Amino acid sequence: MSIIPKISNKRLNWSREYIQFAAGHGPFPSYLKRFGLHSTDYPGCGKIGNPLHCATRCPLTLSYHHKEPSPQFIVHWWKSALSSRRNIDHLITFMATDEALIKSQNTPSSHTPA
């Protein structure tokens, strides 16, 4: 019995957008803030701008939403969301091309950087 998992040599054709979503990289305010490319971790809605928020709750990306998971089902949600590659590609493309709409213009005072 081997405890080391097998690794497939099968090539996966993942799009750039799909990889960005799965890794939390790309046009998400929570990621861009780390590099000084966004003034806060928050999109214009005032909530933390990570992939889960942008894909489920952010009113600025409503057209691209997936159903929000219950906390106990987040792992299953990620598996399901990652099987919807076209939806993820559209979300990331929208966020990258319409970045000005996502950026927070009037950050709530409770979210102002120190």
Secondary structure, DSSP 4 states (H G I P E B T S, - for coil): ---SPP---PPP---HHHHHHHHT-SS-HHHHGGGTSSSSS-BTTSS---HHHHHHT-GGGGGGPPPPPPGGGHHHHHHHHTT-HHHHHHHHHHHHHTHHHHB-SS--GGG---
